[in-house]
Structure formats: structure tokens, C-alpha cells
């Protein structure tokens, strides 16, 4: 389509140019015709006037000479009075001329009578008539410089020169008596125009027309056509480049859009798979926890009663009973975690000062922090408000604090920071107790994955479920080797 459009545009430009050149040539040809016909009429009129004037002057001189023959000085005076350059009377007995020294060297005789004789080298026009006596002749002449200047001013050559001086005309030539060549317009028809190559390799538009049997050749400048062709070529190349760039950009956008759509599908399928897995695990955990909790409670009550009422137990047996009670409590904690994970999260929406909630939870671990020699860096703004369930958010903060305290040793530091970023509230807890590989950090928030010897792997998974129920998220990252940062992201309240 682009090539067809370019071809049509080029053909149209050439057709318009040739039509324009043909019209231009027709006007120029008409101008040359008018100048030619005017010049020929002027030449005919000038020749008629000169012939009549010189013939009358010669006959009058012959009449006077028949009455009283002229002397040379009388002829010179009469010639000056009549505006003639020379008068010669050729008689049987001799020649009388006045002025005598003006044209003595001119080859004048009585062989050419009754018509104008042009002596271009001497710039003279002569005309002779036979003598009234029957023998001899009378020749009169006049200067032709002014007549030649007039003929040059109104002649065909001047018209052609004027045409050649017009814009876009390179050359004009009128070939007298030439027959029209191939492609030349017939007499009376508009000029025909064709593009031709000169010997120098230049492109011209040559117009030909027949004028009164002569061939008019006009070489016109084809520069506008070449400039238009060049402009069309540049436009074509620019269009092709833009088309190619648009195609590349469109393909790139389509590819990235398709890749993004595929990622969205994969992410949706992954979330759906996780939700199905969590739902299945939740149902299984709820059923198992329900079936296990009752026997565990019975075992705990029996062990407690045995410990209180069995007086016959020795110290070793009492220590064994205490270990069994601790194992039952740990198992009961695991069952409680299973129930928490299986239970649907339906948070309330209340204004909560997250900074105050963190400070309250830290106060519960203040003694443990002091006894362990752990440093605490706290940087919380005073207006860190969010909309959420205070109990569920407290559970998240408590779980993160306990994980941090369990991961650090004496002399190490826990950093707690809060901020507002991009319309969200950020609470981050950082500690140097990372024991997992960097590649396994993202899996720490998955169910059942843990690096603790006695952990269940449900704590961070439950925290992530709670935060996502609040339209937030839990993100884990490694800011530097050996450090783990847990980030709690929650949207800011609607009222700011």
C-alpha cells in the first residue's frame, strides 16, 4: 500500500508538472508567435515605407535633372536637404554623385532597379529607378543604422531573447523551415512536453511546437519536479521509518502486554492455588485439631491430677510427669496455631495507633530485653494511624517481636521503625539473627516452613493472612548479610 501510494504520488506530481510546463510553453509559444508576426509586419511596413520614400525621391531628382542637369555640389546640397545620404545620376555621358566622397567606393550600377538594396557593412539602403530620358538611372540612398536598431528591437531574435530571460526557461530556439520531429505538436496544436536527459546528465522538460512552418524548441527547468520527487522520496522514507518504528513499538508493547497478562494469569493461578491449598489445609487442620485437642486436654488434666494427688511418686517420676505436661502444652500450642491458621480472618475496622500498639507490646518484653542484654532502637512517629482490628494487629506485632527476640543474642540490636510512604503506613523490624539462606527468605512466610527446631512454620503465615485481610502485606527482605527485615505495609486511613 505504501509503495502504491508513493507510485501514484510520483506519477501525479509528474503529470501536474508536465501539464504546468505545457501551459507555460503554450503561453511562451503564443508570445513568440505574436512577436514573430509583429516583427514580420513591421519589416514589411518598413520596407514599403522605405521603398516609397526612396523611389519618390529618386523620381523627383530625375525630374529636376531632366529640366536642368545637376552638378555634384547641387546633388550634395539636395541630398542634405532631403535627408538622403547619397544621390547618384548615371548618364550616358558620365556619372554625377553628391556628395562625391561619401560612397565613391560602393559597387553601384543600374543592374538592380526598383527594389531596396541593403549594404549591411556600410549601413546603407539604396534604391534605383530608370532615368526619364530612357538611358541611365538614378540611385538614392539613406543611412540604415536606426532602421536596423528598430528591426533588432522588434525582431524575432529579440523576442526569443526576451523569452529566454523568463524564469524557468533554460533555452529557446526557433528553427526556420524545420519539420516537426517525433513527438512535436502539429501546427496550431498546444506544445508537447517531454522529459529529456542532457549530455551533462541534467533532466530538462523540452517543449516543441510548430509556428508558421518553423520549429520552436523550449528547454524548461525541471528543477521543481526533481525537488518534488526528492521531497516525496524523503516523505516516503520518513513514512517507512515511522511505520517500521511504529511496528517495532507496537510489537514491543504487545509483547510486554502479553507478558504482563501472562504474569497476571500465573499470579492469579498461584494465588488461587495457594488459597485452595490453604483452604484444604485449614479444613484438614481444623478436623485434626478438633480430634486431637480433646485427648490432649484429658491428658493434661490427668497429668496435673497425678502430679497433685500422687504422694507416692518419687522425684524422678515427678520430673517425668512435668516433662509430659510440657510436651502436652507444646502440642496444644501447635493445635491452637492450626486452628488460628484454619479460622477465616474477618477483621474489624477501627482507628488504631500503630506506634502505641508497638510500644505496648514492647513493654511486655521489657524485662526480657534487659535481662538478655539486647539493644533496642526505636524510631516511631507519633501519628502512625491505620484502620484495622486491634487484636489481630496486636497478634501480628507480638509474633514479629517474639521472632526477633528469639533470633538475636546478647549484645545484638533490634531496630523498630515506622514511616509513611506513597499513601501507605510502614512498620519494619530488623534484626541480625538471620539463619536461613537468602534464597529461602521468601519461603519464611509460607505455611509449615521454619528454621526453628521447635517451630511450626505458621506464625508468619498467619501474620501474612491477617495483613492481607486488612488490604496490607508482609514483606521479608535482607538489607545486608545476616540481617532480616520484616515490613508491615498497611493502607493509610481514608481520612488521612
Secondary structure, DSSP 8 states (H G I E B T S, - for coil): -HHHHHHHHHHHHHHHHHHHHHHHHHHHHHHHHHHHHHHHHHHHHHHHHHHHHHHHHHHHHHHHHHHS---HHHHHHHHHHHT-SEEEEEETTEEEEESTTTSTTS---SSS-SS-EEETTTTEEEEEEE-TTSSSEEEEEEE-HHHHHHHHHHSHHHHHHHHHTSTTEEEEEEETT----TT---TTS--EEEEEE-TTS-EEEEEEEEETTEEEEEEEE-HHHHHHHHHHHHHHHHHHHHHHHHHHHHHHHHHHHHHHHHHHHHHHHHHHHHHHHHHHHHHHHHHHHHHHHHHHHHHHHHHHHHHHH-TT--HHHHHHHHHHHHHHHHHHHHHHHHHHHHS------EEEEHHHHHHHHHHHTHHHHHHHT-EEEEE--TT-EEEE-HHHHHHHHHHHHHHHHHH--TT-EEEEEEEEETTEEEEEEEES---S-GGGSGGGGSTT--SSTT--S-HHHHHHHHHHHTT-EEEEE-SSTT-EEEEEEEE--TT-
